[in-house]
């Protein structure tokens, strides 16, 4: 069969088929200038494209005269090519022959260079290669291409690179060239790394919480260590404070602040905060919200307030924010406002 690259001979036994019967690879012997032709251009130079004489000679018109092929004189060689992996490069650095070269670190590019020993027509060798663990099937590399392949960003794991050669005499290499290797997980992808990272994280979180708590305790102590409050004055303020809350219901004022309440009691706000902390075991906000939640629960369970919405009740109890109300209600009752109303109706 003539072509623009010379004359090809195809043996039906050299055709590889898949299970459906369709050819997937055709391996041919071809002849060109390296075999004595003056030109390998055999297309468009004349008709017929080929001629067989009575003696069995094959004639092909070319761009530089007629090429005559003597089929009976084509030497039959049975020597198979011997295939080698000549170099392996990791990110453009050769690792061929290095100790422990089968254990590779995670890298961007790994390249395999290969060739085969064949004295009949080394430039016409075909190659097939496959990376087990990545390629599903062998990749066919026709003659004339640079004999190497490249893989980019392979995942950690075990691999086997296999390469085989096919000579121009249609003979496969008897033994494949093989390189087994494993790409190691980076240290930050190993389970032990995540375990150590988790231990460090929780240790730091525990340390930070401990330091925060100690700082809070120190701040609380420092806040009051210079404040001297007369015990009688404390009792007097406490009685007035309870009166303002329980009788006058000062907590219904949504704008009530510590400073504003301290002004009504004629005491410094730091003193008032200390009295609430020590005597009520509550912060100022919790102290006020406790009364407001009590007011809200009374309204939610009162049949007279059955037509009032929860929004109406929270505003009438001294709250100015729905989210603050819901948070405080859950904190003091363990229920949501809706659950509480349903339970106490």
LOLO-700383 format. One record per residue (C-alpha): residue number from 1; residue in three letters; x, y, z. Coordinates in steps of 0.05 Angstrom, whole numbers. Last residue first. Example, Ala and Ser with C-alpha at 12.3 -4.5 7.8 and 13.67 -1.06 7.14 Angstrom:
REM residues 2
<2 "Ser" <273 -21 143>>
<1 "Ala" <246 -90 156>>
//
This chain:
REM residues 345
<345 "Unk" <-1056 553 1588>>
<344 "Unk" <-990 539 1621>>
<343 "Unk" <-958 490 1572>>
<342 "Unk" <-979 526 1508>>
<341 "Unk" <-955 593 1536>>
<340 "Unk" <-888 563 1556>>
<339 "Unk" <-877 529 1489>>
<338 "Unk" <-892 593 1452>>
<337 "Unk" <-845 633 1497>>
<336 "Unk" <-789 582 1486>>
<335 "Unk" <-772 537 1544>>
<334 "Unk" <-715 527 1593>>
<333 "Unk" <-747 579 1638>>
<332 "Unk" <-690 627 1656>>
<331 "Unk" <-643 617 1597>>
<330 "Unk" <-698 604 1546>>
<329 "Unk" <-732 669 1565>>
<328 "Unk" <-666 708 1563>>
<327 "Unk" <-650 684 1493>>
<326 "Unk" <-720 696 1467>>
<325 "Unk" <-723 766 1497>>
<324 "Unk" <-655 786 1469>>
<323 "Unk" <-675 761 1400>>
<322 "Unk" <-742 798 1403>>
<321 "Unk" <-709 864 1422>>
<320 "Unk" <-736 922 1464>>
<319 "Unk" <-753 883 1527>>
<318 "Unk" <-789 917 1585>>
<317 "Unk" <-845 867 1597>>
<316 "Unk" <-896 905 1554>>
<315 "Unk" <-849 898 1493>>
<314 "Unk" <-842 823 1505>>
<313 "Unk" <-918 816 1515>>
<312 "Unk" <-937 852 1451>>
<311 "Unk" <-888 808 1410>>
<310 "Unk" <-917 746 1443>>
<309 "Unk" <-984 767 1418>>
<308 "Unk" <-1039 790 1465>>
<307 "Unk" <-1107 756 1456>>
<306 "Unk" <-1095 707 1513>>
<305 "Unk" <-1074 764 1559>>
<304 "Unk" <-1135 758 1605>>
<303 "Unk" <-1123 684 1611>>
<302 "Unk" <-1056 700 1646>>
<301 "Unk" <-1004 646 1633>>
<300 "Unk" <-965 688 1581>>
<299 "Unk" <-974 751 1623>>
<298 "Unk" <-944 720 1686>>
<297 "Unk" <-888 689 1644>>
<296 "Unk" <-872 758 1615>>
<295 "Unk" <-868 792 1683>>
<294 "Unk" <-822 738 1709>>
<293 "Unk" <-780 746 1646>>
<292 "Unk" <-774 820 1659>>
<291 "Unk" <-754 808 1732>>
<290 "Unk" <-699 760 1711>>
<289 "Unk" <-679 806 1655>>
<288 "Unk" <-660 860 1705>>
<287 "Unk" <-615 815 1747>>
<286 "Unk" <-588 780 1686>>
<285 "Unk" <-566 847 1657>>
<284 "Unk" <-534 870 1722>>
<283 "Unk" <-496 805 1731>>
<282 "Unk" <-524 757 1782>>
<281 "Unk" <-502 727 1849>>
<280 "Unk" <-557 769 1881>>
<279 "Unk" <-517 795 1940>>
<278 "Unk" <-447 794 1911>>
<277 "Unk" <-460 812 1839>>
<276 "Unk" <-518 860 1852>>
<275 "Unk" <-478 895 1907>>
<274 "Unk" <-416 899 1863>>
<273 "Unk" <-455 929 1805>>
<272 "Unk" <-485 981 1852>>
<271 "Unk" <-417 1000 1879>>
<270 "Unk" <-390 1007 1808>>
<269 "Unk" <-451 1049 1789>>
<268 "Unk" <-436 1099 1845>>
<267 "Unk" <-495 1108 1891>>
<266 "Unk" <-554 1156 1893>>
<265 "Unk" <-605 1100 1884>>
<264 "Unk" <-639 1135 1826>>
<263 "Unk" <-571 1151 1797>>
<262 "Unk" <-549 1078 1803>>
<261 "Unk" <-610 1058 1762>>
<260 "Unk" <-591 1106 1706>>
<259 "Unk" <-518 1085 1708>>
<258 "Unk" <-536 1011 1705>>
<257 "Unk" <-583 1023 1647>>
<256 "Unk" <-659 1026 1641>>
<255 "Unk" <-679 1042 1569>>
<254 "Unk" <-730 986 1563>>
<253 "Unk" <-767 1014 1625>>
<252 "Unk" <-807 955 1651>>
<251 "Unk" <-749 941 1699>>
<250 "Unk" <-772 1000 1742>>
<249 "Unk" <-828 956 1768>>
<248 "Unk" <-847 1006 1821>>
<247 "Unk" <-862 953 1873>>
<246 "Unk" <-817 895 1856>>
<245 "Unk" <-759 929 1821>>
<244 "Unk" <-756 996 1855>>
<243 "Unk" <-770 963 1923>>
<242 "Unk" <-715 912 1911>>
<241 "Unk" <-665 967 1896>>
<240 "Unk" <-686 1007 1957>>
<239 "Unk" <-675 948 2002>>
<238 "Unk" <-608 933 1971>>
<237 "Unk" <-585 1005 1976>>
<236 "Unk" <-599 1005 2051>>
<235 "Unk" <-567 938 2061>>
<234 "Unk" <-504 960 2025>>
<233 "Unk" <-502 1026 2063>>
<232 "Unk" <-503 987 2129>>
<231 "Unk" <-446 943 2104>>
<230 "Unk" <-404 1005 2086>>
<229 "Unk" <-376 998 2016>>
<228 "Unk" <-301 1001 2003>>
<227 "Unk" <-282 999 1930>>
<226 "Unk" <-208 992 1917>>
<225 "Unk" <-211 916 1909>>
<224 "Unk" <-275 919 1869>>
<223 "Unk" <-253 923 1797>>
<222 "Unk" <-187 888 1811>>
<221 "Unk" <-223 826 1835>>
<220 "Unk" <-268 823 1774>>
<219 "Unk" <-210 837 1728>>
<218 "Unk" <-171 781 1761>>
<217 "Unk" <-229 733 1754>>
<216 "Unk" <-238 753 1681>>
<215 "Unk" <-164 745 1667>>
<214 "Unk" <-165 677 1698>>
<213 "Unk" <-224 657 1656>>
<212 "Unk" <-191 682 1593>>
<211 "Unk" <-126 647 1610>>
<210 "Unk" <-164 581 1621>>
<209 "Unk" <-204 591 1557>>
<208 "Unk" <-139 605 1519>>
<207 "Unk" <-105 544 1548>>
<206 "Unk" <-164 499 1531>>
<205 "Unk" <-166 526 1460>>
<204 "Unk" <-91 516 1454>>
<203 "Unk" <-96 444 1477>>
<202 "Unk" <-156 432 1431>>
<201 "Unk" <-116 458 1371>>
<200 "Unk" <-52 421 1389>>
<199 "Unk" <-90 356 1398>>
<198 "Unk" <-127 367 1332>>
<197 "Unk" <-63 382 1295>>
<196 "Unk" <-31 320 1324>>
<195 "Unk" <-89 277 1301>>
<194 "Unk" <-89 312 1233>>
<193 "Unk" <-15 299 1224>>
<192 "Unk" <-23 226 1247>>
<191 "Unk" <-74 216 1191>>
<190 "Unk" <-24 235 1137>>
<189 "Unk" <-42 292 1089>>
<188 "Unk" <4 344 1121>>
<187 "Unk" <63 297 1116>>
<186 "Unk" <55 294 1041>>
<185 "Unk" <29 225 1020>>
<184 "Unk" <82 185 984>>
<183 "Unk" <82 170 910>>
<182 "Unk" <98 97 902>>
<181 "Unk" <141 66 848>>
<180 "Unk" <147 5 803>>
<179 "Unk" <186 13 738>>
<178 "Unk" <178 -38 683>>
<177 "Unk" <211 -50 615>>
<176 "Unk" <172 -105 580>>
<175 "Unk" <205 -169 558>>
<174 "Unk" <198 -204 491>>
<173 "Unk" <195 -140 451>>
<172 "Unk" <143 -147 397>>
<171 "Unk" <160 -167 326>>
<170 "Unk" <127 -135 266>>
<169 "Unk" <192 -129 226>>
<168 "Unk" <189 -53 236>>
<167 "Unk" <197 -68 310>>
<166 "Unk" <145 -65 365>>
<165 "Unk" <167 -39 434>>
<164 "Unk" <139 -46 505>>
<163 "Unk" <133 3 564>>
<162 "Unk" <104 -9 633>>
<161 "Unk" <100 42 690>>
<160 "Unk" <73 13 755>>
<159 "Unk" <39 56 808>>
<158 "Unk" <25 57 883>>
<157 "Unk" <-9 117 916>>
<156 "Unk" <-8 192 924>>
<155 "Unk" <-46 228 869>>
<154 "Unk" <-9 244 804>>
<153 "Unk" <-1 318 791>>
<152 "Unk" <23 314 718>>
<151 "Unk" <45 254 679>>
<150 "Unk" <95 259 621>>
<149 "Unk" <116 212 566>>
<148 "Unk" <181 199 529>>
<147 "Unk" <206 173 464>>
<146 "Unk" <202 234 419>>
<145 "Unk" <155 217 362>>
<144 "Unk" <178 187 296>>
<143 "Unk" <147 119 305>>
<142 "Unk" <77 113 332>>
<141 "Unk" <62 116 407>>
<140 "Unk" <2 73 427>>
<139 "Unk" <-24 83 499>>
<138 "Unk" <-39 19 537>>
<137 "Unk" <-105 17 574>>
<136 "Unk" <-140 46 635>>
<135 "Unk" <-83 93 651>>
<134 "Unk" <-74 117 724>>
<133 "Unk" <-60 60 772>>
<132 "Unk" <-21 22 720>>
<131 "Unk" <17 73 678>>
<130 "Unk" <16 45 607>>
<129 "Unk" <63 47 549>>
<128 "Unk" <64 24 476>>
<127 "Unk" <122 37 430>>
<126 "Unk" <133 33 355>>
<125 "Unk" <203 28 327>>
<124 "Unk" <217 57 258>>
<123 "Unk" <281 96 277>>
<122 "Unk" <313 32 302>>
<121 "Unk" <307 -3 235>>
<120 "Unk" <345 -69 234>>
<119 "Unk" <391 -58 292>>
<118 "Unk" <339 -56 347>>
<117 "Unk" <354 -36 419>>
<116 "Unk" <294 0 450>>
<115 "Unk" <281 69 479>>
<114 "Unk" <251 102 541>>
<113 "Unk" <244 168 578>>
<112 "Unk" <193 172 634>>
<111 "Unk" <171 240 663>>
<110 "Unk" <140 258 730>>
<109 "Unk" <110 328 739>>
<108 "Unk" <78 364 798>>
<107 "Unk" <108 327 856>>
<106 "Unk" <88 287 917>>
<105 "Unk" <150 252 942>>
<104 "Unk" <174 188 908>>
<103 "Unk" <190 121 938>>
<102 "Unk" <215 76 881>>
<101 "Unk" <278 118 876>>
<100 "Unk" <298 89 944>>
<99 "Unk" <371 98 925>>
<98 "Unk" <382 135 861>>
<97 "Unk" <390 97 795>>
<96 "Unk" <347 144 754>>
<95 "Unk" <323 202 797>>
<94 "Unk" <333 256 745>>
<93 "Unk" <308 326 763>>
<92 "Unk" <258 359 715>>
<91 "Unk" <202 359 767>>
<90 "Unk" <216 285 778>>
<89 "Unk" <253 255 721>>
<88 "Unk" <261 182 702>>
<87 "Unk" <313 162 651>>
<86 "Unk" <332 108 601>>
<85 "Unk" <274 59 610>>
<84 "Unk" <295 2 565>>
<83 "Unk" <265 -42 510>>
<82 "Unk" <300 -100 475>>
<81 "Unk" <275 -108 404>>
<80 "Unk" <258 -178 381>>
<79 "Unk" <304 -216 333>>
<78 "Unk" <264 -255 282>>
<77 "Unk" <288 -221 219>>
<76 "Unk" <259 -237 150>>
<75 "Unk" <298 -202 95>>
<74 "Unk" <256 -173 38>>
<73 "Unk" <284 -206 -25>>
<72 "Unk" <221 -245 -43>>
<71 "Unk" <179 -182 -39>>
<70 "Unk" <223 -147 -91>>
<69 "Unk" <199 -74 -90>>
<68 "Unk" <213 -28 -148>>
<67 "Unk" <207 47 -138>>
<66 "Unk" <191 87 -200>>
<65 "Unk" <220 157 -206>>
<64 "Unk" <233 215 -160>>
<63 "Unk" <164 238 -137>>
<62 "Unk" <143 166 -133>>
<61 "Unk" <108 115 -179>>
<60 "Unk" <105 46 -146>>
<59 "Unk" <124 -20 -178>>
<58 "Unk" <117 -88 -143>>
<57 "Unk" <155 -148 -171>>
<56 "Unk" <117 -214 -174>>
<55 "Unk" <148 -240 -239>>
<54 "Unk" <85 -224 -277>>
<53 "Unk" <90 -152 -254>>
<52 "Unk" <50 -120 -199>>
<51 "Unk" <33 -47 -208>>
<50 "Unk" <19 9 -158>>
<49 "Unk" <-15 77 -155>>
<48 "Unk" <-40 68 -226>>
<47 "Unk" <-33 124 -241>>
<46 "Unk" <16 180 -228>>
<45 "Unk" <52 224 -178>>
<44 "Unk" <-8 240 -134>>
<43 "Unk" <14 197 -76>>
<42 "Unk" <80 159 -72>>
<41 "Unk" <123 209 -35>>
<40 "Unk" <176 165 -2>>
<39 "Unk" <230 187 -52>>
<38 "Unk" <295 156 -77>>
<37 "Unk" <277 91 -43>>
<36 "Unk" <336 52 -14>>
<35 "Unk" <310 26 53>>
<34 "Unk" <325 90 92>>
<33 "Unk" <288 128 37>>
<32 "Unk" <223 94 53>>
<31 "Unk" <195 24 68>>
<30 "Unk" <140 6 117>>
<29 "Unk" <122 -53 161>>
<28 "Unk" <54 -45 193>>
<27 "Unk" <20 -49 261>>
<26 "Unk" <-54 -32 260>>
<25 "Unk" <-86 -16 327>>
<24 "Unk" <-159 -13 349>>
<23 "Unk" <-189 -56 294>>
<22 "Unk" <-263 -69 303>>
<21 "Unk" <-284 -140 322>>
<20 "Unk" <-329 -119 380>>
<19 "Unk" <-282 -149 432>>
<18 "Unk" <-225 -104 410>>
<17 "Unk" <-179 -120 352>>
<16 "Unk" <-104 -119 343>>
<15 "Unk" <-81 -123 271>>
<14 "Unk" <-11 -154 262>>
<13 "Unk" <-40 -221 241>>
<12 "Unk" <-71 -187 181>>
<11 "Unk" <0 -170 158>>
<10 "Unk" <5 -99 133>>
<9 "Unk" <59 -75 86>>
<8 "Unk" <69 -1 76>>
<7 "Unk" <103 37 20>>
<6 "Unk" <129 107 33>>
<5 "Unk" <109 167 73>>
<4 "Unk" <59 199 24>>
<3 "Unk" <26 131 16>>
<2 "Unk" <31 66 -22>>
<1 "Unk" <0 0 0>>
//
